[in-house]
Amino acid sequence: MAKKGTIVLSLTTEGWFADYSGSASRAEIHNLFGTTLILTGFTARAKWQTVKRDIERLNPEITVEVR
């Protein structure tokens, strides 16, 4: 099954952010929130491996990357 888009995870002092890209996911997220950059429920103390694993589990149709 082809992936519908990409979520790029990035860490800031506020916590982990998810930036949605790709045609379907980007438009849907932007329509819902007015932005494609969403603060996740993960604090800055969360390890990238945990964040990536859980975001992938919740979004199996989307490619997840960490930058």
N, C-alpha and C positions, 0 to 999 in steps of 0.2 A: 504494500500500500504506500503510495506517495505521500510524503509529509505536506501539510497544508501551509506551512509557514515556519518562522523561526522565532524563538524567544531567546534573547540575549540577556544573561544575568550579569549584573555588575554590583560590586560592593562599594558602599559609601559609609561614612560615619553614622548615617541614619539607619542603615540596614541594607538588605539585598533588594535591588530593583530588577524588574523584568521589563524589557523593551521588546515589544511585539513588532515583527515585520513579516512581510509576505502578504499577498493580496487579501485573502479571506480573513485571517486573524487580525491583521492591522486595522482593516476597516471596521470590523465588529467591535474591537476594543476601543477604537477612537470614537465610534458612535455612542458607546456606553459611558465612557469616562471623559471624553473630550481631550484625551491624550493617549499615547501608546506606551508611556513610561509609567509603570505601576509599582508602588512599594509593596513588596511581598510581606508575609507575616514573619519573616525570618530576621532576627537581629543581626547586627554586625559580628556577633560572636559565633554565629553558625558557620560550620565548615562548608566550603564550596561543594564538597562531595555530597553532603546531606541535602543541601538546597537543590542541586542539580537532580539528584535521584527523586526527590519528592515532587519537583515541578514536572519532571518527565512522567512520573506516575499519574499525575493529575491531568496531563496533556499529552496522551500517547500519540496523537495525530500531528504533533508539532515537534520540530527539531529544537533541542535545547542546547545552548552554548554558554560558556562562562568566559568572560573577558575581564 
